[in-house]
């Protein structure tokens, strides 16, 4: 009762303290992740490792997440969001450091796998954590969390795009430059753990009632539907997100600085769409906004494939990521709103599992395509996957929920 009154008061005056601390962590860690997104692939290739091997490295993280997601979800229910977030972030930061402090391929592979064993926790914990403290403001809080995420990623991408060129003269070779930058970024991820220690304790109300039933035998039918759709979202995003920096340099004949600039500019349309999205969802229907974002994302991905012009390709990618961002923010909010309290963490877990399976497929197949220089195929597969997600969303949820004015 006291907790609910506190949440209602916070809704009137602003954000809950725990949400603010959570947002600070999102900001810090995603700046680090953004630098990795810009530089890690090129760091691996700078050591004369093959694109096929790069695909294997990238696939190990989502591969591990597939098997670790249910244990992570179960752990979260058992020990609470706070302690789970602390464990997840410390291990992720260490694993990112392990991937870059040495050229040893075994350590790089092990680090990538170790990241995947816990990184699923970020997404799994997000839905129940925000839902717990947001009260009736879920759309707002999910949207703000997405804005902070994309802002931090943009800052990290921009830093990752420009730092190598500025620091190269200080180091013996390009590989050492990348390594130094990436080590610093891994330490920033670890630093992001500090605000989590200030979160309120959130021990489960009745740990005896927690079981694996909602994850497996007693899985909710809506959870299954969400999971199937999320697989295609993972494929659609993965083929472009993993390899867009490679496309920029080898397909568009552009530069890492241009990729970093484009990634930083991404924050502008992303924030615009994220602010417009909840307003449209409130006026019309959140599921309609999700469906619209998916069909338009499919068009943007196709444009990335058919053009060799870096400006046009960058513009299409900005639209693709922005639409996907607002769509996924409202999609998670929609999933939270129609999930039962008992199945909410399980739904979040299965969304992460199938999303990461899609990432595994994208990383392995994408590495093969990059090795064959079949760059346009990346965008084509992404487009088809988003189209499938669009169709399945209508088939699974359209009849029951599209008629609701606000959902």
Beta strands, then each sheet from edge to edge (+ up, - down):
end
